[in-house]
Amino acid sequence: MPYSGLQNGAGPISHGTYTVVAGDDSAGTVAINTGLTTIETPIVQVVRAGKVATSDAAVSCSGGVLTVADGSVYALATGDVINWLAIGT
């Protein structure tokens, strides 16, 4: 059966794209207000110079804020594009 939308009581979806600026890369973190009250499932993709660079990024959620931060190898860089989707309430 083909996928036909949200199932199992999943809540509203918020999504967007954010491009990292110089202040973000020096701070090592980006906080994205998703507009949701809580995030149950975050999906994040970081693209650098046309290639996916997400594997080591640190992703966390608090309330409706999605945070993407430097990992042990990956560090935010000006021009990185963060594509995100959050499912919550």
C-alpha positions as CSV (number, residue, x, y, z in Angstrom):
1,M,0.0,0.0,0.0
2,P,1.5,3.4,-0.9
3,Y,2.2,6.0,1.8
4,S,-0.8,8.3,2.0
5,G,0.2,10.9,4.6
6,L,0.6,11.0,8.4
7,Q,-0.4,8.0,10.4
8,N,-0.4,6.9,14.0
9,G,-1.5,10.3,15.3
10,A,1.5,12.3,14.1
11,G,1.0,16.0,14.6
12,P,1.6,19.2,12.6
13,I,4.6,19.5,10.3
14,S,6.8,22.6,10.1
15,H,9.7,22.8,7.6
16,G,12.2,25.2,6.1
17,T,15.7,26.0,4.9
18,Y,18.3,28.1,6.8
19,T,21.6,29.3,5.4
20,V,24.4,29.6,7.9
21,V,25.9,33.1,8.3
22,A,29.3,34.2,9.7
23,G,28.0,34.7,13.3
24,D,26.6,31.1,13.4
25,D,29.8,29.4,12.4
26,S,31.8,31.3,15.1
27,A,29.2,30.4,17.7
28,G,29.0,26.8,16.5
29,T,25.3,26.6,16.8
30,V,22.1,27.5,15.0
31,A,18.7,27.7,16.8
32,I,15.7,27.5,14.5
33,N,12.2,28.4,15.9
34,T,10.0,25.9,14.1
35,G,6.7,27.5,15.2
36,L,5.7,24.3,16.9
37,T,5.1,24.0,20.7
38,T,7.0,20.7,20.9
39,I,9.0,18.6,18.4
40,E,8.5,14.9,18.4
41,T,10.5,14.0,15.3
42,P,13.2,16.3,13.7
43,I,14.7,15.6,10.3
44,V,17.7,17.6,9.4
45,Q,20.0,17.7,6.3
46,V,23.1,19.9,6.1
47,V,24.4,20.6,2.6
48,R,27.9,22.1,2.1
49,A,29.1,22.9,-1.4
50,G,26.4,20.7,-3.0
51,K,27.2,17.6,-0.8
52,V,25.4,16.3,2.3
53,A,27.4,17.0,5.4
54,T,24.9,16.0,8.1
55,S,26.5,12.8,9.5
56,D,28.4,14.4,12.5
57,A,26.2,17.5,13.1
58,A,24.7,17.6,16.6
59,V,20.9,18.0,16.4
60,S,18.7,18.5,19.4
61,C,15.2,19.9,20.3
62,S,13.8,21.9,23.2
63,G,10.1,22.9,23.0
64,G,9.6,24.1,19.4
65,V,13.3,25.0,18.9
66,L,15.5,22.8,16.7
67,T,19.2,23.3,17.3
68,V,21.9,22.3,14.9
69,A,25.5,22.5,16.3
70,D,29.1,21.5,15.6
71,G,29.8,17.8,16.1
72,S,33.1,16.2,16.9
73,V,34.3,16.5,13.2
74,Y,31.6,18.7,11.5
75,A,31.7,22.4,12.2
76,L,29.1,24.9,10.9
77,A,30.5,27.0,8.0
78,T,29.2,30.1,6.4
79,G,27.0,29.1,3.4
80,D,26.0,25.6,4.7
81,V,22.3,25.1,4.0
82,I,20.2,23.4,6.7
83,N,17.1,21.8,5.4
84,W,14.8,20.8,8.2
85,L,11.4,19.3,8.9
86,A,9.9,19.0,12.4
87,I,6.8,16.9,13.3
88,G,5.2,17.8,16.7
89,T,2.4,19.8,18.2
